[in-house]
Amino acid sequence: MEKQEDERLNPRYIRPADRFFVFQRDRFTCQYCGAKAPDFTLHIDHITPVSRGGTSDAVNLITACEPCNLGKGAKRGDAEEDLAAKLDLILRLKTARARKAARGEKAVGSYPFGHYPGEAETVELMKHFRADGLGFDRIAAELNRRGVQTRRGAKWGGNTINVILTRLGAA
């Protein structure tokens, strides 16, 4: 019982009922890019970060897919500016998704790495290198040396390898 009380005193703690309410309210859809469960792991994002005085009340929470939510941390700036910027972004993204839907186009987030042709072989190569004990930066360097392209044609980085293998449970 003590653990539950400690969790509730933690400002980052989100009650399961509130978490489900936010997912339901947002239709299990990332409010930034439109990615949906079960194709993507969904997170709860604090509109105003707890580190900047935000609460874990439903009005300060929004559904975000893992790629949109992770790695950004608490941004600097005014809490009201954060809220206004996020709400503006959400409105623009919803409008863009509606335009795409009206044209009959699919409007969802990107598929996980390994989905498209040729990517499965790259993932297997990453797993092989990892099994051989190579670190993420070394794997990235080896893929770059071999000329293996990322989805966007950029150079591989250790963080990208880490994210891909972690999502696949192979880190």
N, C-alpha and C positions, 0 to 999 in steps of 0.2 A: 504494500500500500504506500510505503514511503517513496518508492521510485516514481509512482504515478504523480504524487504531489510535487516531487522535484521537477518532473517533466513539465507540469503545468505552470510552474514558476519561471521556466525558461521562456523568454520572449519569442524564441523561434519555434516553440512547440505549437503545432496545429492539431487541434482535436480531430480525430478521424471523421466525425460527423461534419465538421466544417470543411475538411479536405474533400469529402464526397460531395458536399453541397456546391463547392466551387467547380469541381469537375463537371457536375451535372449542369450547373448554371451556364458553363462555357461549352456545353455539349461535347465534352471529352475531346476538345479541339484546341490546339495551340493557338492562342490569340495573337501571336506574332506572325506565324507562317501558314497556319491552317492544317498542320499535320494532325492526324487523328489516331486515337487508340483503336485497335491494338497494333497498328503498324509501327508506332513510335512509343517510346517510354515518355509518359507525361509527368511533369513536376508541377509543384505549386510555387509560383514566384511572388515575392513580396514586391508590390509596386513601389512603395517607399521602403528601402532596406531597413531591417531591424537595427542595424548599426547606426542608422541615421534617424532613429526615433519611430520607425514604422512599427505597426502592430501586426498581430496575426489574426485580426478580425477579417471576415470575409470581404469587406469593402476594400481592404488593402491587398487582397490576394487575387491572383490571376493564373490561369492554366497556361503552361509553356512546355513545349517539347524539350527533351534533353539538350539538343544542340543549341536551341535558342536561350536556354536558361543557364547552362554551365559555362564556366570560364569568364563570365563578365564581371562577377564580384559586385560589390557595392560601389556604384558610381558616385563621384563627387557632384555637388550642386545642391540646389534647393529642393526640398521634398515636394513642394507644389510644382516646381519645374519638372521633376521626375514624373509625377502623375500626369501632368499636361502632355509631356513628350510621349509617354507610353500610350495614353489615350488617343493622341493624334496618330501615332504609328498604327495602332489597332484599327482606327477608323479608316486610314488609308489602305491597310492590308485587306480589310473586309470589303471595301469598295472595289479594289483590284480583283479580289476573288469573285465578287458578284459579276463584274464585267466578264471575267473568264468563263464563269458558269453560263452567262447569257449567250456566249459564243459557242457553248458546248465543249469548252476545254476543261481539262481536269486542273483543279487548283489545290494542290496539297504540297506538303514539304517534300524535300528530296528523300529518295529511298536510301536505306543504309548501304554503306560501302559493301560490295560483294553482290549486289543485286543485278547490276548490268553485265552484259557479256564481257569477258576478259577480266573482270574484277575478281572472280572466284579464284583464278589462278594466282593473282597478286596476293590475295588473302592467304592462300596455301603457302606461298613463298614466305610471307611474313611469319606465319605459324612455324614453318620449318626453321627459319632463322632464330626465332624466339626459343624453340626447343634446343637449338644448338648453343644457347646461352648468350646470344647477342642482346645488347640493350636496345632501347627504342631508337636512340640517335644513330647507333651503328646500323640498325636495320634500314633506317631512312637513307643513310649514306650509301648503303649497298644497293638499294632500289634506284637511287639517283645515278649511281655509277653504271648500272645496267640499262639505264634509259627508260625505266618503267614510269609511265606518266600517271599523275593524279587525275582525278575527274576533270579538273579545270586546267590541266596542263602545267601546273606549277611544280616546284621542287617538293619532295617529301620532307617532312620535319618529324622529329621524335615525338612531339606531342600528338600529331595526327595519327601516327602508328599506335601510340598508347590508347587513344580514344577508340580507334577501330577495333583493336584486339580486346580492349576491355568490354566493349559492347557485345563482342562475339564470345565473351567468357574465356578468351585465350591469352589474357595478359599474364 
